Amino acid sequence: VAKLEALGIAKGIDGQWMPLAPVTRAQFAAFAVRLLGLEGVVKYMAGPTKFPDVAATHWASGYINVAVAKKLLAGAPDGNFYPDENITFPQAATVLGRVLGYVNLPGEWPSNYMVVASENGLFEGVEFGGDFVTRGDMAIMLWNALTAQVVQYKYYSDLGIWDYEKQWDDQNKTDATLLLEKALGAKLLDAQLTSNADVDSSLTGSEVKLDGTKYTMPSGVDTAAILGHSLSTIAKGTAVRYAEDVTKSDSIVQGTLTANATATNIQVDDNDYTLDGAATVFVNKAKVTGDVYLALLDGMDVTAFLNKDGKVAFVVGFKWDVPDERISAISSTPTKTITVGGSVYNIKANTTIKKNGAAASFGDLAKDQIVYVALARGANGQITSDALYVAAYDSTVSGAVTGVRLGSGGTRYIKIGDTEYKVSSKATATLDGVSKQLTQLAEFLGYTATVMLNKDNQARVITGTTVGIIGLYAGLTEDGKSIKVNVKGNVVTAPLATGVSVPDTVAVGDVVIAKTDASGKVKSVTELDRVPSQEVKAVSASAGKITVGTSYTVYSVSADAGFLTPSGSYVTLSEVKVGDQVELYWTGSGAILFGKVNPTATIKVYGKYLGYMQGESAVIAYFDVKGSTVSHEVYGGLAALPAGLDPEDFGYATVRADGKFEGITELATVATNLDDAKIVVINDNGTLTVVDDRGTADPSDDVYNVVDPSKASLYDTAARNKAPIQVSDLKVGDKIDVYKDGSDVVVIQRVALAP
């Protein structure tokens, strides 16, 4: 249908193709006329017809008159055309046979035309599901006719016979050609897209070169995305009407160069490939000349295409030569330049500039923005100082720092409000104007921070302000000039402003708020008001509400408030449970700023293990539970962590009454029936019916189970880092692994998406 539409032959009905609808004789006549490229004369042929049942005003009168003139249709023996009757396969075969030139066909009808249709492949791919031709059948037959050869009914005087001349072999010279070429002036072309306007200055807009010849692609085609790909196209003149990517998946190598290329070899993701001596190479969308391998450098992202000999014959490479840096200076005289990391780069007329992902100009660039710069290449692929692409970022998020953590591989994370951000390895951090190392991020806890994000949504510039320090008073420094406050397990030190002292009523361990001025000095120290210990009646973490006591008093809770457990670790409001005992602290108005919680019973947490962080006096372990991070001190310290449990593994831990983790254990899938099981039904009550096909061809050997995911943590191993998902994300046909604790389903991971 897409190919026919590109050639101007296919026309739908109210924007739909309706492949199962039958085709009338009038409709088929119209399509047959379009196959011959005669649409242009139809309007002149509209009007009276020779058929009493086709009025001059009938929509198809012009098509029918043209079809009759070309001897494609002749009507019924009673003189009528019957335009609204459904066309049969023998009738359709006859029309298309005549379109190809088979006129005056000897033999009995319809077998003579059915045989010709079969011999010319007109029925290839058609499923004969009924007496009448459907629009889907017709589309296949029309395309088969377009790619069949036209014949000429010719008299051979030396033989004294009439026959159909067709190009049966290379030695038999005839004028026969494909109907597509003869009637529509179009051609089939299988070629590689070897350049586009991005990399070839002789091309503009949607112009490309296919095997070195210039063509214009249809509007909307992203030619950059298919540079180097093999295409099957339909072209009319130099205009490509239809293009299909037919690149074989095993001929494409995508990844990152893990070494500089040599004259004979490239290494992609540590795998070696032979480089063809005549390989075409584009880097940063510029064609490399000379010794092309010199442009293929370690760390570059590449897409390489293998030829039939398995050698790399075409490479498209891209590299941010200056990644994740900050602009230190901008100049527009005498030429436009930006200075990044002490180097000056030229902004040329052809430099593509984007800001926060949107098209931008040189005037949108500013000092201190985070930039990524891709540089143009010269002869032999050497890097120039001309910027080909500049991507600038200055979007920020602000709020209270509610958490910091160390993940696997030394990766750091900072949490602003309820959202956690990965910290760039190049991040800079300042607290009240004082530079901090990434290892000092814990000092930001409880403070307000503004974070500038890079293109990967990572925290690149962290600026903290100590508008107020909330936590447990930990005394003064030895010189008495600074106050120490334990903020969620991290002791923060802040200088006292001149003339400020800690009230005598404040004792070590009291919950205080130390308010600071713009310079970060403490201007007052106040003990928070205490709501006596009461039983938790209800918790709404999403609304930030907690209900306590026999009077069911409702309090708002600050988003950055932490709840201190008897073990000395902290939990969030979402981890406070009904039945726990809590003390709440606030200023007498506004939200609860601090809490102490005493869990009434042990609980278990199930989910993705995120790793641990070792402090001066405790080891804190982290789990992702349904998309939220849960952390507790580990009872027994490092020795209690199982050796086989790595970050991203699924596991569980028991939370003791004192708020510490113990019994941290790796989960294993249920090997029988629930490993790599396919979802076959999603039931009304939310349960899943899954099947293990046991790897046999015998369906009677299949094993079915019903799984209740309502209490389980769900993850998707098809995404990076086993991303948490919801029950609503599961679909029939997905494959899942199921983890149980006893009879309870506790973790489900989707391991394959439905086809």
Disulfide bonds with the S-S distance in Angstrom:
none
